[in-house]
Amino acid sequence: MSYWGVSGGDFLSILLIAIGLAADCLAVALSGGVSAAGRLWWPTLRVSLSFGAFQAAMPLVGWLAGRTVVDYIADYDHWVAFALLAVVSGRMFREALRHRGKPEKQVDITRGLMLLTLSVATSIDALAVGLSFAFLDVDIALASLTIGLVAFMVTALGFVLGRWVSRLAGRWAEVVGGVILLVIAFRILVAHLLERE
C-alpha cells in the first residue's frame, strides 16, 4: 500500500492520511444516519467512538506486526473488507424490502455485532498503513491518535449529514444506506485489484 506512504514524521502527511482513511467512515456514517431511528446523539457517539478507536488501534497493531505479516495480509485484506460490508448491505436491503413502511424494523448498525463488523471493515486499510509506518520514521503514537481523532470527527459529521438525507429519502432510507455500503465494498475491492495489476 505504497500510496499511503509518508516521508519522515511530517504531521501534514499523517493528517492527510488520516483524512483519506476516514473516507469510508464518513460513507458508512452517512448510511447509519440515513437509517437511524429516534434520537441521533447517542448512536452518533457510539459509532464515532467505535470507528475512532478501531482507526487508532489498527495502525498501532500494524506497526507492531511489522514486515512479518505484511505480504500475508495484503493478499486478502480487501476481500475481508468487501465481504463484511456486503453482508451488512445485504441485510439492510433484505430488511428494507421485508418491512417496507415499518421503520421500527430497520437494521441498527450502531450497536452489537453490526457495529463491530463495520468498525473492522472500515479500519482494515488503517492496519495496512500501520504496516508501512513500521519502515518509516513515524511517531506511531501521534499517528494513531491523529487517525483516531479524525475518524471520530468525520464519523460524527457523516451521521448528521445522513439524518438530513433520511428526511429526503423517506421510507427508502434503508435502501439508500445499503447502496452506500455496497458502493464502498466494491470500491475497496476494485481499488485493491487494480493495485495488484
C-alpha positions in Angstrom: 0.0 0.0 0.0 2.7 2.4 -1.1 0.2 5.1 -1.8 -0.3 5.7 1.9 3.4 6.2 2.5 4.8 9.3 4.2 8.3 10.6 4.4 9.7 11.1 7.9 7.5 12.3 10.7 5.7 15.0 8.7 2.4 15.8 10.6 0.7 17.2 7.5 1.3 13.9 5.7 -0.1 12.0 8.7 -3.2 14.3 8.7 -3.8 13.8 5.0 -3.5 10.0 5.5 -6.0 10.2 8.4 -8.5 12.1 6.2 -8.1 9.5 3.5 -8.6 6.7 5.9 -11.7 8.4 7.3 -13.5 8.4 3.9 -15.0 5.0 4.4 -16.0 6.0 8.0 -17.8 9.0 6.5 -19.7 6.9 4.0 -20.7 4.3 6.5 -21.8 7.0 9.0 -23.9 8.5 6.2 -25.5 5.1 5.8 -26.1 4.9 9.5 -27.5 8.3 9.8 -29.9 7.6 6.9 -31.3 4.5 8.5 -31.2 5.6 12.2 -34.4 5.9 14.0 -35.1 8.0 17.1 -32.5 10.1 18.9 -29.3 10.8 16.9 -26.8 11.9 19.6 -26.3 8.5 21.3 -25.9 6.3 18.2 -23.6 9.0 16.7 -21.4 9.0 19.8 -21.4 5.2 19.9 -20.3 4.7 16.3 -17.9 7.6 16.4 -16.1 6.2 19.4 -16.0 2.7 17.9 -14.8 3.8 14.5 -12.3 6.2 16.1 -11.0 3.6 18.5 -10.5 1.0 15.7 -8.9 3.5 13.4 -6.5 4.5 16.1 -5.7 0.9 17.2 -5.2 -0.7 13.8 -2.1 1.4 12.7 -0.5 0.5 16.1 -1.3 -3.2 15.5 0.2 -3.0 12.0 3.2 -1.1 13.2 3.9 -3.7 15.9 3.4 -6.6 13.4 5.9 -5.0 11.0 7.1 -6.8 7.9 6.4 -10.3 9.2 2.8 -10.3 8.1 2.5 -7.6 5.5 2.5 -9.8 2.5 0.1 -12.3 4.1 -2.4 -9.6 5.0 -2.1 -7.8 1.6 -3.3 -10.9 -0.1 -6.8 -10.9 1.4 -7.5 -7.7 3.4 -9.6 -6.3 0.5 -11.7 -9.5 0.3 -12.4 -9.3 4.1 -13.5 -5.7 3.9 -15.6 -6.4 0.8 -17.3 -9.4 2.4 -18.1 -7.6 5.7 -19.6 -4.6 4.0 -21.5 -6.6 1.5 -23.1 -8.8 4.3 -24.3 -5.7 6.2 -25.5 -4.1 3.0 -27.4 -7.2 2.0 -29.1 -7.4 5.4 -30.2 -3.8 5.1 -31.7 -4.4 1.7 -33.5 -7.5 3.0 -35.0 -5.7 5.9 -36.0 -2.7 3.9 -37.9 -4.9 1.4 -39.4 -7.2 4.1 -40.6 -4.5 6.4 -41.3 -1.6 4.0 -43.1 1.2 5.7 -42.2 -0.1 9.2 -39.3 2.0 10.4 -39.1 0.2 13.7 -37.8 -2.9 11.8 -34.8 -1.1 10.4 -31.4 -2.6 10.8 -29.5 -0.9 13.6 -25.8 -0.7 12.5 -24.9 1.4 15.6 -24.7 -1.5 18.2 -23.6 -5.0 18.7 -22.2 -7.3 16.0 -23.2 -4.9 13.2 -21.1 -2.1 14.8 -18.2 -4.4 15.4 -18.3 -5.7 11.8 -18.3 -2.2 10.3 -15.6 -1.0 12.7 -13.3 -3.8 11.5 -14.3 -3.3 7.8 -13.6 0.4 7.8 -10.3 0.1 9.6 -8.5 -2.6 7.6 -6.8 0.0 5.5 -5.5 1.6 8.7 -3.9 -1.7 9.6 -2.0 -1.7 6.3 -1.0 1.9 6.9 0.5 0.8 10.3 2.5 -1.8 8.5 4.0 0.8 6.2 4.8 3.0 9.2 7.0 0.2 10.6 9.5 1.1 7.9 9.4 4.9 8.2 10.5 7.4 10.8 7.0 8.0 12.1 5.8 8.8 15.6 3.3 6.0 15.8 1.6 7.4 18.9 1.0 10.7 17.2 -0.1 9.0 14.0 -2.5 6.6 15.7 -4.0 9.4 17.8 -4.4 11.7 14.8 -6.0 8.9 12.7 -8.4 8.1 15.5 -9.5 11.6 16.2 -10.1 12.4 12.6 -12.1 9.3 12.2 -14.2 10.2 15.2 -15.0 13.7 13.9 -15.7 12.6 10.4 -18.0 9.8 11.6 -20.0 12.2 13.7 -20.3 14.6 10.7 -21.4 11.7 8.5 -24.2 10.8 10.9 -25.5 14.3 11.0 -25.5 14.5 7.2 -27.1 11.1 7.0 -30.0 12.2 9.1 -30.6 15.1 6.7 -30.5 12.7 3.8 -33.0 10.4 5.5 -35.6 13.2 5.6 -35.3 13.4 1.8 -35.3 9.6 1.3 -38.3 8.8 3.4 -39.2 5.1 3.6 -36.4 4.3 1.1 -33.8 5.5 3.7 -32.5 2.0 4.5 -32.2 1.1 0.8 -30.1 4.2 0.4 -27.9 3.1 3.3 -27.5 -0.3 1.8 -26.5 1.1 -1.5 -23.9 3.3 0.1 -22.3 0.3 1.9 -22.3 -1.7 -1.3 -20.6 1.0 -3.2 -17.9 1.2 -0.5 -17.4 -2.6 -0.7 -16.9 -2.6 -4.5 -14.7 0.5 -4.3 -12.4 -1.2 -1.9 -12.3 -4.4 -3.9 -11.7 -2.7 -7.3 -9.0 -0.4 -5.9 -7.0 -3.3 -4.4 -7.4 -5.5 -7.5 -6.2 -2.7 -9.8 -3.3 -2.0 -7.5 -2.2 -5.6 -7.9 -2.1 -5.4 -11.7 
